[in-house]
């Protein structure tokens, strides 16, 4: 008997779930009919690309590190051509008190920047002798059930001065979040594991070097990030319905009924909800109020992404490199600036300077209320201060994400456990969740979440 599985949301998680169900479903004794629904007219979620005469403008993620197994499989299926970041992209900068400082793992070079005092540098070096955290207990439940924030972790391991300098850039580049509120274990599980295994991050990194662990490669599709979901949709061996919005879920016997806006309802034996967290919470409100409530507690702040193109004359004012993350004391409104024309020079017009700026996030929610004109003025003003740019940009593009990156705040892991238990207790037909609010916000983690959601559905259908 043919079973029907419906995936709601055609971002990277939804695409991964659909392809995983297609591939694994072929090995199942029961036939599986797969539908992928997306409310927008295009797939990809926050993966969006604009092709401008001056180059490729990314509105969401602009690249990825060496892909994990799930993302690697999707790339292989898509057939898109990848390019590697330039050697210059290895140079990273920190913006502190309106000045750029090149980063280096060498403590002496770090000392010469003047960012930290000699005593603070020695405190960083002493990290090898700092004992690992002895207990997860001690915090009140409202503080995250014994969880440890990113800032608290860095303070404990490297001292308060280093934590003050590096905590904000560490989380801004990934989560656009507040290091005082984000959970180290949920946001950076590999770092937590390094401490648990080696007792020290310095010892762990030394062990990796001695073992010859390869450095991750920064990559992107040559035709822009959106070419990946576009190619996956074009090659889809399952049914794809774009511009299709699910407004309500209900249970009819042992199956699901999906109410669609302006279309006939759709029945399903199993569903994967691969929407943003807030949408998933809304869809679950009547099915599992407790699971919906848990998901509603995961915040996703406003984030603005501003692409700016400058003429060739201005390009020489910006140092070659990946870009700069901004400290809590940067003296600017910016979270970070990516030197896109340096990272992937293959994707720019000859000579021009392409910068991509992020601002807002959890630490500056006030910027979300600015008009586009005021937002652009703030960005241009800060870039003039940092780089000494004289001319105005020749082209700009502003993207506003009202709900951007999920914040893995203190207690996030416990929140997901509560959600999972509540969903299981609801005794629904086969259902799974997939998205960047579960196991990580990178594209690799999001694709892996899609695979895991599909695997869960297969097991539930078999059961």
C-alpha positions in Angstrom: 0.0 0.0 0.0 1.4 3.4 -0.9 2.0 5.8 1.9 2.2 9.6 1.5 4.8 11.7 3.3 4.5 15.5 3.2 7.4 17.8 4.0 6.3 21.4 5.0 9.0 23.9 4.0 11.6 23.7 1.2 14.6 25.2 2.9 17.8 23.2 3.2 16.2 21.0 6.0 13.1 20.3 3.9 15.0 19.5 0.8 17.3 17.2 2.8 14.3 15.4 4.3 12.6 15.0 0.9 15.7 13.5 -0.8 16.4 11.3 2.2 12.9 9.9 2.2 13.1 9.4 -1.6 16.4 7.5 -1.3 15.7 5.5 1.8 12.0 5.0 0.8 13.1 3.0 -2.2 14.6 0.4 0.1 11.3 0.1 2.0 8.9 -2.7 1.3 6.1 -0.1 1.1 5.9 2.5 -1.6 6.3 6.1 -0.5 4.7 9.1 -2.2 6.5 12.3 -1.3 5.3 15.9 -1.4 7.4 18.9 -0.7 5.4 22.1 0.0 6.8 25.6 0.1 4.9 28.8 0.8 7.3 31.0 -1.2 7.7 30.9 -5.0 11.2 29.6 -4.6 13.0 27.0 -2.4 16.0 27.6 -0.2 14.6 29.3 2.8 17.1 32.0 3.8 19.5 30.9 1.1 18.9 33.6 -1.5 21.1 35.1 -4.2 20.8 38.3 -6.3 22.8 38.5 -9.5 24.0 42.0 -9.9 26.2 43.5 -12.7 28.9 44.0 -10.1 28.8 40.4 -8.8 26.9 37.9 -6.7 25.0 39.3 -3.8 24.0 36.9 -1.0 21.1 37.8 1.2 21.6 34.9 3.6 24.5 32.5 4.1 27.3 33.2 1.7 29.5 30.1 2.0 30.0 27.0 4.1 32.9 25.1 5.6 33.8 21.6 4.4 30.3 20.1 4.2 29.2 17.3 6.4 27.8 14.0 5.0 24.2 15.2 4.5 25.1 18.5 2.8 27.8 16.8 0.8 25.2 14.3 -0.6 22.9 17.2 -1.5 25.7 19.0 -3.3 26.5 15.8 -5.2 22.9 15.3 -6.3 22.6 18.9 -7.3 25.6 18.9 -9.6 26.5 22.5 -8.8 30.1 23.5 -9.2 31.9 24.6 -6.1 34.7 27.2 -5.7 37.2 27.6 -2.9 37.8 30.8 -1.0 41.0 32.6 -1.9 44.2 32.4 0.2 43.6 36.0 1.2 40.4 34.9 3.0 42.7 33.3 5.7 43.3 36.8 7.1 40.8 37.7 9.7 40.4 41.0 11.5 38.8 42.3 14.7 37.3 45.8 14.9 37.8 47.3 18.4 37.4 50.9 19.3 36.9 51.8 15.6 40.2 50.3 14.5 41.0 47.1 12.7 43.5 44.6 14.2 44.7 41.5 12.3 44.1 38.3 14.4 46.8 35.7 14.9 46.9 32.5 17.1 50.4 33.6 18.1 50.2 35.2 21.6 53.2 37.6 20.9 51.5 38.9 17.8 48.3 39.3 19.7 50.1 41.3 22.4 51.6 43.6 19.7 48.1 44.6 18.6 47.6 46.3 22.0 44.2 44.7 22.3 45.2 42.9 25.6 47.7 43.6 28.4 50.6 41.4 29.1 48.8 40.0 32.1 45.8 39.1 30.0 48.0 37.4 27.4 49.7 35.3 30.2 46.2 34.4 31.5 45.3 33.1 28.0 48.5 31.0 27.9 47.7 29.7 31.4 44.5 28.1 30.0 46.4 24.8 29.7 46.5 24.6 33.5 42.9 25.6 34.2 40.8 22.6 35.3 37.7 21.6 33.4 34.3 22.4 34.8 33.5 20.0 37.6 29.7 20.1 37.6 26.7 21.1 35.6 24.8 21.9 38.7 24.5 25.1 40.7 22.4 27.5 38.6 18.8 28.2 39.2 16.4 26.6 36.7 15.8 30.1 35.2 19.5 30.3 34.4 19.4 27.2 32.2 19.5 24.2 34.5 23.2 24.4 35.2 24.1 25.4 31.6 27.1 27.6 31.0 27.0 30.7 28.8 29.6 31.4 26.1 30.9 34.4 28.1 31.1 32.5 31.3 33.0 29.7 29.6 35.5 32.0 28.0 35.9 33.9 31.3 36.6 30.7 33.2 39.1 29.4 30.7 40.8 32.5 29.4 40.1 35.3 32.0 37.7 38.2 32.0 39.7 40.5 29.7 40.0 38.0 26.9 36.3 37.0 27.3 35.3 40.6 27.1 37.2 41.0 23.8 36.4 37.8 22.1 33.0 36.6 23.4 30.9 39.0 21.2 32.8 38.3 17.9 32.7 34.6 18.6 28.9 34.5 18.7 28.2 37.4 16.3 29.7 35.6 13.4 27.5 32.5 13.8 24.4 33.5 15.9 24.2 37.3 15.9 23.6 36.6 19.6 24.4 37.7 23.1 27.3 35.7 24.6 25.9 36.2 28.1 22.7 34.4 27.2 23.8 31.7 24.7 24.6 28.2 25.8 28.2 27.1 25.1 27.3 23.4 25.0 24.3 24.0 22.6 26.0 26.6 20.4 29.5 25.1 20.2 29.3 21.4 21.2 32.7 20.7 19.7 34.3 23.2 21.9 32.6 21.7 25.0 33.7 18.2 23.9 37.3 19.5 23.5 37.4 20.6 27.1 35.7 17.4 28.3 38.2 15.2 26.4 41.5 17.1 26.8 40.8 19.3 29.9 42.0 22.4 27.9 41.3 24.0 24.5 44.9 24.7 23.9 45.8 21.1 24.6 43.0 20.0 22.3 44.2 22.2 19.4 47.7 21.0 20.0 46.5 17.4 19.8 44.6 18.1 16.5 47.7 19.6 15.0 49.9 16.7 16.0 47.3 14.3 14.5 47.4 16.2 11.3 43.7 17.0 11.3 42.9 18.9 8.1 41.7 22.5 8.2 38.1 23.0 7.0 37.8 24.5 3.6 35.6 27.5 2.9 33.5 26.8 -0.2 30.5 28.1 -2.1 28.6 27.3 -5.3 30.2 29.2 -8.2 26.8 30.5 -9.4 25.7 31.7 -5.9 24.2 29.9 -2.9 20.7 29.8 -4.3 21.9 27.7 -7.2 22.0 24.7 -4.8 18.3 24.7 -3.8 17.3 25.7 -7.4 19.2 22.7 -8.8 17.7 20.3 -6.2 14.2 21.5 -7.1 14.9 21.1 -10.8 16.1 17.5 -10.3 13.5 16.5 -7.7 12.1 13.0 -8.2 9.2 13.8 -5.9 6.3 16.2 -6.1 7.1 19.9 -5.4 4.4 22.5 -4.8 5.7 26.0 -4.5 3.5 29.0 -3.4 1.6 26.5 -1.2 1.0 27.6 2.4 -0.1 25.1 5.2 -2.5 27.0 7.5 -3.6 24.2 9.8 -2.8 20.6 10.8 -5.4 18.2 12.1 -5.6 14.5 12.7 -8.2 12.3 10.9 -7.9 8.7 12.3 -4.4 7.5 11.7 -3.4 10.2 9.2 -2.9 13.9 8.8 -5.1 16.5 7.1 -3.3 19.6 5.9 -5.4 22.7 5.3 -3.9 24.8 2.5 -4.5 28.5 1.8 -6.6 28.8 -1.3 -6.2 25.1 -2.3 -7.8 21.8 -1.5 -6.8 20.1 1.7 -4.1 17.4 1.5 -4.0 14.1 3.3 -0.8 12.5 4.6 0.3 9.4 6.5 3.4 11.2 7.8 4.7 14.8 7.9 8.0 16.5 8.4 7.7 20.1 9.6 10.8 21.8 8.2 9.7 25.4 8.6 11.3 28.2 10.8 10.9 27.6 14.5 8.1 30.2 14.9 6.1 28.6 12.1 6.6 25.1 13.5 5.3 26.3 16.8 2.2 27.8 15.2 1.5 24.6 13.3 1.8 22.5 16.4 -0.4 24.8 18.6 -3.6 22.6 18.3 -1.8 19.3 17.9 0.6 19.5 20.8 0.2 22.7 22.9 3.1 21.8 25.1 5.5 21.2 22.2 4.3 24.4 20.6 5.0 26.3 23.8 8.5 24.9 24.1 9.3 26.0 20.5 7.8 29.4 21.1 10.5 30.1 23.6 13.3 29.9 21.0 13.8 33.5 19.9 15.1 34.6 16.5 16.1 38.3 16.4 15.9 40.8 13.6 19.0 40.9 11.4 19.8 43.2 8.5 22.2 42.2 5.8 23.5 45.1 3.6 25.4 44.5 0.4 27.5 47.4 -0.8 29.4 47.9 -4.1 32.2 50.5 -4.3 34.2 51.6 -7.3 37.7 50.4 -7.9 39.3 53.5 -6.5 38.0 52.6 -3.0 39.2 48.9 -3.1 42.7 49.7 -2.1 41.6 51.2 1.2 40.3 47.9 2.5 42.9 45.3 3.6 42.9 41.9 1.8 41.1 39.4 4.0 37.9 37.6 5.0 36.6 40.5 6.9 36.2 41.8 10.4 34.1 40.8 13.4 33.2 43.6 15.8 33.8 43.5 19.6 31.3 44.8 22.2 33.5 47.9 22.3 33.9 48.4 18.6 32.3 51.8 18.7 30.2 50.9 15.7 26.6 49.7 15.0 27.9 46.7 13.0 28.2 43.0 14.0 30.7 42.2 11.2 31.8 43.1 7.7 32.7 40.4 5.0 35.1 41.4 2.2 33.2 39.4 -0.4 35.3 40.5 -3.3 38.4 39.1 -1.5 36.8 35.9 -0.4 35.5 34.8 -3.8 37.1 37.1 -6.4 35.8 34.7 -9.1 32.3 36.1 -8.4 32.9 39.9 -8.8 33.3 42.3 -11.6 36.9 43.4 -12.2 38.2 45.9 -9.8 35.1 46.7 -7.7 34.9 46.3 -4.0 32.0 44.3 -2.6 31.4 44.4 1.2 28.6 42.6 3.0 27.6 44.0 6.4 25.5 42.5 9.2 23.9 44.5 11.9 21.1 44.1 14.5 20.8 40.7 16.1 20.1 40.0 19.8 22.4 42.7 21.1 21.0 45.6 19.0 17.3 44.9 18.5 16.8 48.7 18.3 18.3 48.8 14.8 15.4 46.8 13.4 13.2 49.9 13.8 15.4 52.1 11.6 14.3 52.9 8.1 16.3 51.6 5.2 17.7 55.1 4.6 18.8 55.4 8.3 20.2 51.9 8.3 22.3 52.5 5.2 23.5 55.8 6.6 24.7 54.1 9.7 26.5 51.4 7.7 28.2 53.8 5.3 29.3 56.1 8.2 30.9 53.2 10.1 32.7 51.9 7.0 34.0 55.4 6.3 35.4 55.5 9.9 37.0 52.1 9.8 38.4 52.0 6.3 38.6 55.7 5.4 36.3 55.2 2.4 35.7 58.5 0.7 33.2 57.8 -2.1 29.6 56.6 -1.6 28.8 53.1 -2.7 27.7 52.8 -6.4 25.1 50.1 -5.5 23.5 48.8 -2.3 20.9 46.2 -1.4 19.3 45.8 2.1 17.8 42.5 3.3 15.8 42.4 6.5 15.3 39.1 8.3 12.6 39.8 10.9 13.3 36.3 12.3 16.9 35.4 11.5 19.0 32.9 13.4 17.6 30.8 16.3 19.2 31.7 19.6 20.4 28.6 21.5 20.0 30.3 24.9 20.8 28.8 28.3 18.7 25.7 28.8 18.2 25.2 25.0 18.9 21.5 25.2 16.4 21.0 28.0 13.9 23.0 26.0 14.3 20.6 23.0 13.9 17.6 25.3 10.7 19.0 26.7 9.4 19.6 23.1 10.3 16.1 22.0 8.7 14.5 25.0 5.6 16.6 24.6 5.3 15.7 20.9 5.7 12.0 21.7 3.1 12.1 24.4 0.6 13.6 22.0 0.2 10.2 20.2 0.0 11.7 16.7 0.4 10.0 13.4 4.1 9.9 12.2 5.6 13.3 12.6 9.2 14.8 12.7 10.7 18.2 13.0 13.7 19.5 11.0 15.4 22.9 11.1 18.3 25.0 12.2 16.8 25.4 15.7 17.6 21.8 16.6 21.2 20.7 16.2 23.1 23.6 14.7 22.6 26.7 12.5 25.1 25.9 9.8 24.0 24.5 6.4 25.7 21.2 7.2 23.8 20.9 10.6 20.6 22.0 9.0 20.9 19.4 6.2 21.7 16.7 8.8 18.6 17.7 10.8 16.6 17.1 7.6 18.1 13.6 7.2 17.4 12.8 10.8 13.8 13.9 10.5 13.4 11.7 7.4 15.0 8.7 9.2 12.6 9.2 12.1 9.6 9.2 9.7 10.8 5.9 8.1 11.1 4.3 11.4 7.7 5.4 12.5 6.1 4.2 9.3 7.7 0.8 9.8 6.5 0.7 13.4 
